[in-house]
Every structure is written in structure tokens, then in C-alpha cells.
Amino acid sequence: MKTRSLSLRILIVTLIACAFQTSVAQQPTERLIRRLPVEENEPIAITDIKVNGQSISLDKKFVEDDDWLRSLVFSVKNKSDKLILYASIRLQFPRPAGSRDIPDIYDMAYGNSALQTRLPTSQEMLVGASPGETFEIRLFDQQFIGLREFLTATHYPPSIEKVDLSLGPVIFVDDTMWYAGAISLRDPKEPSTWINSQYANPKQR
């Protein structure tokens, strides 16, 4: 009888401890999405950012729990004059002060990321964001799980308090790509390779 009573007490203490740890881990904390410098000729513009359905601002702190990235949604407008097949927002996760590890990077995207390494199909060329159109970039549940596993594997703490943001590659229907302020053309011999248009052969233009 005493053994059963002791086991019951241990179980109750364990459950209370787990509940306390969960509540501490999920305690709302200040977060920040910091915009890295705007680059030349950016073809998309972020018009709104929501976390848990509430609009937040770049470079201004907001309070959320540890799963805030799960509900992160960007509203993005196509500023270019071409149909966009793929667009990405690049999240960079700073390391704690004193760490020698380089920051990890993760792309949230609209469209098929495989278009970075292969030509679009004729059907894929019909689907995208038109000039002036606004679309959303978000993480689906499986992508969020993958991101959490990625951050854990690279030794980030469970609570991400700051993220740096820039625009990633943007691919247009004419099979050109904007990235880091420059327009590139796909190498006709190697679809996964992109060549800065400044240095491309005139026949490729």
C-alpha cells in the first residue's frame, strides 16, 4: 500500500513539474523581426506581417510564445511587370553573443522551390502572381516542424527571439531570376546554374 502511495506521489510531482516547465517554455517573450538593408530593384514588397492573426511591424518588438513562427504570415505584393512563379523571404537566425557558429538561414516561399534547379513546365508557367497582385507566404505545419527540427539540430534554443529578414530568389515567367539586387539568366546547358545578366552571352538575353 505504501509503495502504491509513494508511486502516486511521484507521478503527481512529475506531472506538476512537466506542467510548470511547459508554462515557463511557453511564457510570452519579446520577439523581433529585423529588416536587413533593402537591395536594388526588389521585385516584391512586404505589405503586412501577421503573427497569430495580429499585424506586427518590422524592426519593432512584439510579445508572443515560443511557437510564434508557426503562425507567421507575410502578405507580399508583386512590384514587377512580370508574372512571378516563385518568390522567397529569407530568414536568418542570429547566434547568441560570443558564439562562433555562423547564423542559419531558412527560406519561406511562394511557389515551387524546385524551379531554382529546373525549367518550369508549360502548366507551371500559367500559375503565379501577376503584376500588382498580393499573395501570402507562410509555413505549413510540416514546414514548421521541419524548421524546428533544423534549428534544434543546429543547436539553437527552443525560444527564437530575433530573426533577420531579407528577400530571397524571385523567379519570373520568362525564366529570369532576381536575387541580391541583380537579374540572372538560367544557363541553357545547366538548368540549376544562373548567370548574372551582366556577364551572360548576348545570345542568352
C-alpha positions as CSV (number, residue, x, y, z in Angstrom):
1,M,0.0,0.0,0.0
2,K,2.8,2.4,0.9
3,T,4.5,1.6,-2.4
4,R,1.4,2.5,-4.3
5,S,1.0,5.7,-2.4
6,L,4.7,6.6,-3.0
7,S,4.4,5.9,-6.7
8,L,1.2,8.1,-6.9
9,R,3.0,10.9,-5.2
10,I,6.0,10.6,-7.6
11,L,3.6,10.6,-10.6
12,I,1.8,13.8,-9.3
13,V,5.1,15.6,-8.7
14,T,6.3,14.6,-12.1
15,L,3.1,15.9,-13.8
16,I,3.3,19.2,-11.9
17,A,6.9,19.7,-12.8
18,C,6.2,19.0,-16.5
19,A,3.3,21.4,-16.5
20,F,5.5,24.1,-14.9
21,Q,8.2,23.6,-17.4
22,T,5.7,23.8,-20.3
23,S,4.2,27.0,-18.9
24,V,7.7,28.5,-18.5
25,A,8.7,27.5,-22.0
26,Q,5.5,29.0,-23.5
27,Q,5.7,32.2,-21.5
28,P,5.2,35.2,-23.9
29,T,8.5,36.9,-24.7
30,E,9.6,39.9,-26.7
31,R,10.4,38.9,-30.3
32,L,11.8,41.0,-33.2
33,I,12.0,40.6,-37.0
34,R,14.7,42.9,-38.2
35,R,14.8,44.0,-41.8
36,L,18.2,43.8,-43.4
37,P,19.2,46.6,-45.9
38,V,16.9,46.9,-48.9
39,E,18.6,45.7,-52.1
40,E,18.4,47.2,-55.6
41,N,15.3,46.7,-57.7
42,E,13.5,44.5,-55.2
43,P,10.6,43.0,-57.3
44,I,8.3,42.3,-54.3
45,A,7.2,44.3,-51.3
46,I,6.0,43.1,-47.9
47,T,2.7,44.9,-47.3
48,D,1.7,43.2,-44.0
49,I,3.1,40.7,-41.4
50,K,0.8,38.8,-39.1
51,V,1.6,36.5,-36.1
52,N,-1.4,34.7,-34.5
53,G,-3.6,36.9,-36.7
54,Q,-2.2,40.2,-35.3
55,S,-0.3,42.6,-37.5
56,I,3.2,43.4,-36.4
57,S,5.9,45.7,-37.8
58,L,9.4,45.1,-38.9
59,D,12.1,46.4,-36.5
60,K,9.5,46.7,-33.7
61,K,9.3,44.3,-30.8
62,F,6.2,42.2,-30.1
63,V,5.3,39.7,-27.5
64,E,4.5,36.1,-28.4
65,D,5.1,32.5,-27.2
66,D,7.8,30.1,-28.5
67,D,5.7,28.8,-31.4
68,W,5.3,32.2,-33.0
69,L,6.9,31.2,-36.2
70,R,4.1,28.6,-36.8
71,S,1.6,31.5,-37.3
72,L,3.9,33.9,-39.2
73,V,2.3,35.1,-42.4
74,F,3.7,37.6,-44.9
75,S,1.4,39.5,-47.3
76,V,3.6,40.3,-50.4
77,K,2.9,42.4,-53.5
78,N,4.4,41.8,-56.9
79,K,6.0,45.1,-57.8
80,S,7.4,43.9,-61.1
81,D,5.8,43.9,-64.6
82,K,6.1,40.1,-65.0
83,L,4.3,37.1,-63.6
84,I,6.2,35.6,-60.6
85,L,6.4,31.8,-60.4
86,Y,8.5,31.6,-57.3
87,A,9.3,34.1,-54.5
88,S,11.1,33.7,-51.2
89,I,11.6,35.6,-48.0
90,R,14.9,34.7,-46.3
91,L,15.0,34.3,-42.5
92,Q,18.4,34.5,-40.9
93,F,18.7,33.3,-37.3
94,P,21.4,35.2,-35.4
95,R,23.6,33.3,-33.0
96,P,23.9,34.2,-29.3
97,A,26.6,36.7,-28.5
98,G,30.0,35.0,-28.3
99,S,29.0,32.1,-30.5
100,R,31.5,31.2,-33.3
101,D,28.8,29.4,-35.3
102,I,27.5,31.1,-38.4
103,P,23.8,32.1,-38.5
104,D,21.5,29.6,-40.1
105,I,19.2,30.6,-43.0
106,Y,15.7,29.4,-43.9
107,D,13.6,30.4,-46.9
108,M,9.8,30.8,-46.6
109,A,8.5,30.6,-50.2
110,Y,5.6,31.0,-52.6
111,G,5.6,28.6,-55.5
112,N,7.8,25.6,-56.2
113,S,11.4,25.8,-54.9
114,A,12.4,23.2,-57.5
115,L,12.2,25.9,-60.1
116,Q,15.6,27.1,-58.8
117,T,17.2,24.0,-60.3
118,R,14.9,23.1,-63.3
119,L,12.9,24.7,-66.0
120,P,9.2,25.3,-65.3
121,T,6.7,23.1,-67.1
122,S,4.2,24.7,-69.5
123,Q,1.5,24.3,-66.9
124,E,3.6,25.9,-64.2
125,M,4.2,28.9,-66.4
126,L,0.4,29.6,-66.2
127,V,0.3,29.8,-62.4
128,G,1.8,32.6,-60.4
129,A,1.4,36.1,-59.0
130,S,0.5,38.7,-61.6
131,P,1.9,42.3,-61.6
132,G,0.3,44.2,-58.8
133,E,-1.1,41.1,-57.2
134,T,-0.8,40.5,-53.5
135,F,-0.2,36.9,-52.2
136,E,0.8,35.2,-49.0
137,I,3.9,33.4,-47.8
138,R,3.5,31.2,-44.8
139,L,4.8,28.0,-43.2
140,F,2.6,24.9,-43.4
141,D,2.5,22.6,-40.4
142,Q,5.1,20.1,-41.9
143,Q,7.4,23.0,-42.9
144,F,7.2,24.4,-39.3
145,I,8.1,21.0,-37.9
146,G,11.0,20.8,-40.3
147,L,12.2,24.3,-39.4
148,R,12.1,23.4,-35.6
149,E,14.0,20.2,-36.2
150,F,16.5,22.1,-38.3
151,L,17.1,24.8,-35.6
152,T,17.3,22.1,-32.9
153,A,19.9,20.1,-34.9
154,T,22.0,23.2,-35.3
155,H,22.0,24.0,-31.6
156,Y,19.5,26.9,-31.4
157,P,17.5,27.3,-28.2
158,P,13.8,26.4,-28.3
159,S,12.9,30.1,-27.9
160,I,13.7,32.2,-31.0
161,E,13.7,35.8,-30.0
162,K,15.2,37.6,-33.1
163,V,15.1,36.9,-36.8
164,D,16.8,38.9,-39.6
165,L,14.9,39.2,-42.8
166,S,15.8,39.8,-46.5
167,L,14.4,38.8,-49.8
168,G,15.5,35.5,-51.4
169,P,15.4,34.5,-55.0
170,V,12.4,35.5,-57.2
171,I,11.8,33.7,-60.4
172,F,9.7,35.1,-63.3
173,V,7.7,33.6,-66.1
174,D,10.4,34.5,-68.6
175,D,12.9,32.3,-66.7
176,T,14.9,35.1,-65.3
177,M,15.7,35.4,-61.6
178,W,16.2,38.4,-59.3
179,Y,18.5,37.8,-56.4
180,A,20.6,40.2,-54.2
181,G,19.9,43.2,-56.4
182,A,20.8,41.5,-59.8
183,I,18.9,39.8,-62.6
184,S,20.3,36.4,-63.7
185,L,19.6,34.1,-66.6
186,R,19.3,30.4,-66.4
187,D,22.3,28.5,-68.1
188,P,20.7,26.7,-71.0
189,K,23.2,23.8,-70.6
190,E,22.8,23.5,-66.8
191,P,19.3,24.5,-65.5
192,S,20.5,24.6,-61.9
193,T,23.0,27.3,-62.7
194,W,22.2,31.0,-63.0
195,I,24.4,33.6,-64.7
196,N,24.3,37.3,-63.9
197,S,22.8,39.1,-66.9
198,Q,25.8,41.5,-66.9
199,Y,28.1,38.6,-67.8
200,A,25.7,36.5,-69.9
201,N,26.4,35.7,-73.5
202,P,24.3,38.1,-75.7
203,K,22.6,35.0,-77.3
204,Q,21.2,34.2,-73.9
205,R,19.5,37.6,-73.4
